[in-house]
């Protein structure tokens, strides 16, 4: 029988793995597993957390939405949260969804069926018939203000015309790039000798974040809108509101369908499962919504998804091609990833040349051999996956492929940790990809937030100016000016950004130094509980395991990191440079909200982040949704009516902003 320690260890492993996949998908735009594989990981974690509530963590990936926020843009809080949708993959799951709705709603209802566009989500706010602001999805609570870039997209109206236009409303949709525009863009890049873009979805998302809006205009982006939000919409029907929006000037898909029952929904899905290949843009599924807005309010939300909507994901597309060779990549932690180099093949609208093989265990399981005919599958991810070998086409002389024994970059003999599936290069201090990877991680947004890119890091390393993260603080203007592309102003800007990083809080520095398995959430909890780098360095495995949410794997990794002489020398130099290696806590800390679970809703005179910080520094705990465990409901302007009604039904104490300030005085 599995004991609690084993369950906790599995939960920790899943959280680490899912957080890494979230980073690859939402930050790096480089996912390496399929949507279905990701959903299975999430479902396994959700099940374990539900069955073992003692291991609850407010920062678990099951409690949050991934983020694509870019700090080079202003961040804006969404008036209505942009939540993700639950996914289904079969008619049976759709019928179960419908049965759950029927248990909660007595009257008949309709569904609206929509194409699930594969692009970048956007929320547009209109005031008095004019575009006021355009905000990316971000983390679902706040996103990047990309108004200037969105104004270059010709299918988005800047001024509306027509009848029944609400004074103040939001409309949401998907910004995408059609196939023809994408192909032309890649042809231009090929002629210019530049690397080709991976697919239309990532190109649209990246284009939206360009700092020069004139460049965005050249990308010829498009936008379909699919959801209206506001107080005085013309109809209770979601479908009818979209028809009104079409008359105001918005681009609404002609393929919307209003369905009387789940059988008609399934018919719609079956039709588009084949017909999607005739579209001039990418879709990866179908979205199904209860059509009535008042029924949507009645059904409400879970902590991260609406109960009245769900998405159906199309099954992955599979093709055959030849495995021509296998190459090996080295990550910043030293992990070795085998990559299959394929005979180019068209798959779901894009030409595929590579596929990840993940690790040696996966290679053995597949028994892939150079020259094999392999099955390649793609379910929306950028790097497709080899899912099997066509043994009927295997030639007799093909030999089994052995995983490499030494690092392809520095020649060091590889090691394999028993509890992990990956092979590692242990030459952390002198293996080039590990060095540059660590520096790129150190300067990233959630770490030291230094304004330099991958190309700059590579140039600094190759010039011999930066061989570890501490070397950044010894850089001189004259050194930087020797690099291609740097002038006086850009060199001074880089030095100023490095100087500003000395003000970054301890928890971000702790994340930035790159301890394996210590993500930004773990770093924050370590900093809060142990207060300084000295305390963390001197803690043993058992002491670390006693801390909140620090398990065996993370504890071992921390102890291993601080045993390294090279790591300690780097930290000592960073301390001399003036970085924060101690937690400076808010002087206003108190326990006035200790033990209280608090839900906040609406807008306030200050940002929600500031409100949340006040709650946490006074001992309170934040909840995403109202439940019988909620102690206080803090209401701002434009509070969510469904949350307010639920709080009232549960007799939860409701306070406004001024009452909250009095409470923590």
GIQUI-V403182 format. One record per backbone hydrogen bond with DSSP energy under -1.0 kcal/mol. CO is the residue of the C=O (numbers start at 0). NH is the residue of the N-H. E is the energy in kcal/mol with one decimal. If there is no record, write none. Layout:
co->CO nh->NH e->E
co->CO nh->NH e->E
//
This chain:
co->2 nh->6 e->-1.9
co->3 nh->7 e->-2.9
co->4 nh->8 e->-2.2
co->5 nh->9 e->-2.2
co->6 nh->10 e->-2.5
co->7 nh->11 e->-2.4
co->8 nh->12 e->-2.3
co->9 nh->13 e->-2.6
co->10 nh->14 e->-2.5
co->11 nh->15 e->-2.4
co->12 nh->16 e->-2.5
co->13 nh->17 e->-3.1
co->14 nh->18 e->-2.5
co->15 nh->19 e->-1.8
co->16 nh->20 e->-2.0
co->17 nh->21 e->-2.7
co->18 nh->22 e->-2.2
co->19 nh->23 e->-2.4
co->20 nh->24 e->-2.3
co->21 nh->25 e->-3.1
co->22 nh->26 e->-1.8
co->22 nh->27 e->-2.4
co->23 nh->29 e->-3.9
co->33 nh->37 e->-2.3
co->34 nh->38 e->-2.7
co->35 nh->39 e->-2.2
co->36 nh->40 e->-1.8
co->37 nh->41 e->-2.3
co->38 nh->42 e->-2.8
co->39 nh->43 e->-2.3
co->40 nh->44 e->-2.2
co->41 nh->45 e->-3.0
co->42 nh->46 e->-2.3
co->43 nh->47 e->-2.3
co->44 nh->48 e->-2.7
co->45 nh->49 e->-2.3
co->46 nh->50 e->-2.2
co->47 nh->51 e->-1.2
co->51 nh->54 e->-2.2
co->52 nh->55 e->-1.7
co->56 nh->59 e->-2.1
co->59 nh->62 e->-2.5
co->69 nh->72 e->-2.1
co->73 nh->144 e->-2.9
co->75 nh->142 e->-2.5
co->80 nh->82 e->-1.1
co->85 nh->310 e->-2.7
co->87 nh->312 e->-2.9
co->89 nh->93 e->-1.5
co->90 nh->94 e->-2.3
co->91 nh->95 e->-2.1
co->92 nh->96 e->-2.0
co->93 nh->97 e->-2.4
co->94 nh->98 e->-2.4
co->95 nh->99 e->-2.0
co->96 nh->100 e->-1.7
co->97 nh->101 e->-2.3
co->98 nh->102 e->-1.5
co->100 nh->103 e->-1.1
co->100 nh->104 e->-1.7
co->109 nh->290 e->-2.6
co->110 nh->258 e->-3.0
co->111 nh->288 e->-2.2
co->112 nh->256 e->-1.9
co->113 nh->286 e->-2.7
co->114 nh->116 e->-1.1
co->115 nh->283 e->-2.1
co->119 nh->174 e->-3.1
co->121 nh->172 e->-2.3
co->122 nh->134 e->-2.6
co->123 nh->170 e->-2.5
co->124 nh->131 e->-3.2
co->124 nh->132 e->-1.4
co->125 nh->168 e->-1.9
co->126 nh->129 e->-1.4
co->128 nh->159 e->-3.0
co->129 nh->126 e->-2.5
co->132 nh->124 e->-3.0
co->133 nh->145 e->-2.3
co->134 nh->122 e->-2.4
co->136 nh->139 e->-2.3
co->139 nh->81 e->-2.5
co->140 nh->77 e->-3.0
co->141 nh->138 e->-1.9
co->142 nh->75 e->-2.8
co->143 nh->135 e->-2.2
co->145 nh->149 e->-2.5
co->146 nh->150 e->-2.1
co->148 nh->151 e->-1.4
co->149 nh->152 e->-2.0
co->152 nh->155 e->-1.8
co->157 nh->130 e->-2.7
co->166 nh->127 e->-3.1
co->168 nh->125 e->-2.8
co->169 nh->228 e->-2.9
co->170 nh->123 e->-2.9
co->171 nh->225 e->-3.4
co->171 nh->226 e->-1.3
co->172 nh->121 e->-2.3
co->173 nh->223 e->-1.9
co->174 nh->119 e->-2.7
co->175 nh->221 e->-2.9
co->177 nh->181 e->-2.3
co->178 nh->182 e->-2.6
co->179 nh->183 e->-2.3
co->180 nh->184 e->-2.3
co->181 nh->185 e->-2.2
co->182 nh->186 e->-2.0
co->183 nh->187 e->-2.1
co->184 nh->188 e->-1.9
co->185 nh->189 e->-2.3
co->186 nh->190 e->-2.1
co->187 nh->191 e->-1.5
co->188 nh->193 e->-3.2
co->189 nh->192 e->-1.1
co->198 nh->202 e->-1.8
co->199 nh->203 e->-2.5
co->200 nh->204 e->-2.2
co->201 nh->205 e->-2.8
co->202 nh->206 e->-2.3
co->203 nh->207 e->-1.8
co->206 nh->209 e->-1.5
co->211 nh->214 e->-1.0
co->211 nh->215 e->-1.3
co->212 nh->216 e->-2.0
co->213 nh->217 e->-1.0
co->215 nh->218 e->-1.4
co->216 nh->219 e->-1.2
co->221 nh->175 e->-2.3
co->223 nh->173 e->-2.7
co->226 nh->171 e->-2.9
co->228 nh->169 e->-2.9
co->235 nh->292 e->-3.1
co->236 nh->240 e->-2.2
co->237 nh->241 e->-1.6
co->238 nh->242 e->-1.3
co->239 nh->243 e->-2.2
co->240 nh->244 e->-2.4
co->241 nh->245 e->-1.6
co->242 nh->246 e->-1.2
co->243 nh->247 e->-1.1
co->244 nh->249 e->-2.1
co->247 nh->160 e->-1.5
co->250 nh->224 e->-2.5
co->256 nh->112 e->-3.4
co->258 nh->110 e->-2.7
co->260 nh->264 e->-1.4
co->261 nh->265 e->-2.3
co->262 nh->266 e->-2.0
co->263 nh->267 e->-2.0
co->264 nh->268 e->-2.1
co->265 nh->269 e->-2.5
co->266 nh->270 e->-1.9
co->267 nh->271 e->-2.0
co->268 nh->272 e->-1.6
co->270 nh->274 e->-2.1
co->271 nh->275 e->-1.7
co->273 nh->276 e->-1.1
co->274 nh->277 e->-2.3
co->275 nh->278 e->-1.5
co->279 nh->178 e->-2.7
co->281 nh->117 e->-2.2
co->283 nh->313 e->-1.5
co->284 nh->115 e->-2.7
co->285 nh->311 e->-3.5
co->286 nh->113 e->-2.4
co->287 nh->309 e->-2.2
co->288 nh->111 e->-2.9
co->290 nh->237 e->-2.8
co->291 nh->295 e->-1.7
co->292 nh->296 e->-2.2
co->293 nh->297 e->-1.8
co->294 nh->298 e->-2.4
co->295 nh->299 e->-2.4
co->299 nh->306 e->-2.4
co->304 nh->301 e->-3.3
co->307 nh->289 e->-2.5
co->309 nh->287 e->-3.2
co->310 nh->87 e->-2.1
co->311 nh->285 e->-2.4
co->316 nh->377 e->-2.0
co->318 nh->375 e->-3.1
co->320 nh->373 e->-2.9
co->321 nh->342 e->-2.4
co->322 nh->370 e->-3.0
co->324 nh->340 e->-3.0
co->326 nh->338 e->-3.2
co->328 nh->336 e->-2.6
co->330 nh->333 e->-1.6
co->333 nh->424 e->-1.8
co->334 nh->330 e->-2.4
co->336 nh->328 e->-2.7
co->337 nh->356 e->-2.6
co->338 nh->326 e->-2.5
co->339 nh->354 e->-1.8
co->340 nh->323 e->-2.2
co->340 nh->324 e->-1.5
co->344 nh->351 e->-3.3
co->346 nh->349 e->-1.7
co->349 nh->346 e->-3.4
co->351 nh->344 e->-1.7
co->352 nh->341 e->-3.6
co->354 nh->339 e->-3.3
co->356 nh->358 e->-2.5
co->358 nh->362 e->-1.8
co->359 nh->363 e->-2.5
co->360 nh->364 e->-2.5
co->361 nh->365 e->-2.3
co->362 nh->366 e->-1.9
co->362 nh->367 e->-1.0
co->368 nh->371 e->-2.7
co->371 nh->322 e->-2.6
co->372 nh->389 e->-3.0
co->373 nh->320 e->-1.8
co->374 nh->386 e->-2.3
co->375 nh->318 e->-2.4
co->376 nh->384 e->-2.2
co->377 nh->316 e->-2.2
co->383 nh->355 e->-1.3
co->384 nh->376 e->-2.8
co->387 nh->374 e->-2.7
co->388 nh->390 e->-1.5
co->389 nh->392 e->-1.7
co->390 nh->393 e->-1.1
co->394 nh->397 e->-1.3
co->404 nh->413 e->-2.9
co->406 nh->410 e->-1.7
co->411 nh->406 e->-3.1
co->414 nh->423 e->-3.2
co->416 nh->419 e->-1.9
co->422 nh->335 e->-2.5
co->423 nh->414 e->-2.8
co->425 nh->427 e->-2.3
co->426 nh->430 e->-1.7
co->430 nh->434 e->-2.1
co->431 nh->435 e->-2.5
co->432 nh->436 e->-2.1
co->433 nh->437 e->-2.4
co->434 nh->438 e->-2.1
co->435 nh->439 e->-2.6
co->436 nh->440 e->-2.2
co->437 nh->441 e->-2.5
co->438 nh->442 e->-2.1
co->441 nh->447 e->-2.3
co->442 nh->449 e->-1.1
co->443 nh->446 e->-1.3
co->443 nh->448 e->-2.5
co->449 nh->451 e->-2.2
co->452 nh->456 e->-2.2
co->453 nh->457 e->-2.3
co->454 nh->458 e->-2.3
co->455 nh->459 e->-2.6
co->456 nh->460 e->-2.3
co->457 nh->461 e->-2.8
co->458 nh->462 e->-1.7
co->459 nh->464 e->-1.8
co->459 nh->465 e->-1.3
co->460 nh->463 e->-1.4
co->467 nh->470 e->-1.0
co->469 nh->472 e->-1.4
co->470 nh->473 e->-1.8
co->475 nh->479 e->-2.0
co->476 nh->480 e->-2.4
co->478 nh->481 e->-1.1
co->479 nh->482 e->-1.9
co->482 nh->485 e->-1.5
co->486 nh->490 e->-2.5
co->487 nh->491 e->-2.2
co->488 nh->492 e->-2.3
co->489 nh->493 e->-1.9
co->490 nh->494 e->-2.1
co->491 nh->495 e->-2.5
co->492 nh->496 e->-2.2
co->493 nh->497 e->-2.1
co->494 nh->498 e->-2.2
co->495 nh->499 e->-2.5
co->496 nh->500 e->-1.3
co->498 nh->501 e->-1.4
co->499 nh->502 e->-2.0
co->500 nh->503 e->-1.4
co->504 nh->508 e->-1.8
co->505 nh->509 e->-3.0
co->506 nh->510 e->-1.7
co->507 nh->511 e->-2.3
co->508 nh->512 e->-1.7
co->510 nh->513 e->-1.2
co->514 nh->517 e->-2.2
co->516 nh->518 e->-1.0
co->518 nh->522 e->-2.5
co->519 nh->523 e->-1.9
co->520 nh->524 e->-2.0
co->521 nh->525 e->-2.6
co->522 nh->526 e->-2.6
co->523 nh->527 e->-2.3
co->524 nh->528 e->-2.0
co->525 nh->529 e->-2.8
co->526 nh->530 e->-1.7
co->529 nh->531 e->-1.4
co->530 nh->582 e->-3.7
co->531 nh->535 e->-1.7
co->532 nh->536 e->-2.7
co->533 nh->537 e->-2.0
co->539 nh->543 e->-2.4
co->540 nh->544 e->-2.4
co->541 nh->545 e->-1.0
co->543 nh->546 e->-1.5
co->546 nh->549 e->-1.4
co->550 nh->554 e->-2.6
co->551 nh->555 e->-2.5
co->552 nh->556 e->-1.9
co->553 nh->557 e->-2.3
co->554 nh->558 e->-2.2
co->555 nh->559 e->-2.4
co->556 nh->560 e->-2.1
co->557 nh->561 e->-1.9
co->560 nh->563 e->-1.1
co->563 nh->567 e->-2.0
co->564 nh->568 e->-2.1
co->565 nh->569 e->-2.1
co->566 nh->570 e->-2.4
co->567 nh->571 e->-2.3
co->568 nh->572 e->-1.9
co->569 nh->573 e->-2.2
co->570 nh->574 e->-2.4
co->571 nh->575 e->-2.0
co->572 nh->576 e->-2.0
co->573 nh->578 e->-2.1
co->580 nh->532 e->-2.4
co->585 nh->588 e->-1.7
co->590 nh->593 e->-1.7
co->592 nh->595 e->-2.2
co->595 nh->620 e->-2.8
co->596 nh->630 e->-2.7
co->596 nh->631 e->-1.9
co->597 nh->622 e->-2.8
co->598 nh->633 e->-2.8
co->600 nh->635 e->-2.6
co->602 nh->636 e->-3.0
co->606 nh->610 e->-1.8
co->607 nh->611 e->-2.9
co->608 nh->612 e->-2.3
co->609 nh->613 e->-2.1
co->610 nh->614 e->-2.1
co->611 nh->615 e->-2.6
co->612 nh->616 e->-2.9
co->614 nh->619 e->-2.7
co->615 nh->618 e->-1.5
co->616 nh->589 e->-1.9
co->617 nh->592 e->-3.0
co->620 nh->597 e->-3.3
co->626 nh->629 e->-1.8
co->631 nh->598 e->-2.2
co->632 nh->654 e->-2.2
co->633 nh->600 e->-2.0
co->636 nh->602 e->-2.5
co->639 nh->643 e->-2.2
co->640 nh->644 e->-2.4
co->641 nh->645 e->-2.1
co->642 nh->646 e->-2.5
co->643 nh->647 e->-1.9
co->644 nh->648 e->-2.2
co->645 nh->649 e->-1.9
co->646 nh->651 e->-2.7
co->647 nh->650 e->-1.2
co->652 nh->632 e->-2.5
co->654 nh->634 e->-2.8
co->655 nh->659 e->-1.9
co->656 nh->660 e->-1.9
co->657 nh->661 e->-1.8
co->658 nh->662 e->-1.8
co->659 nh->663 e->-1.4
//
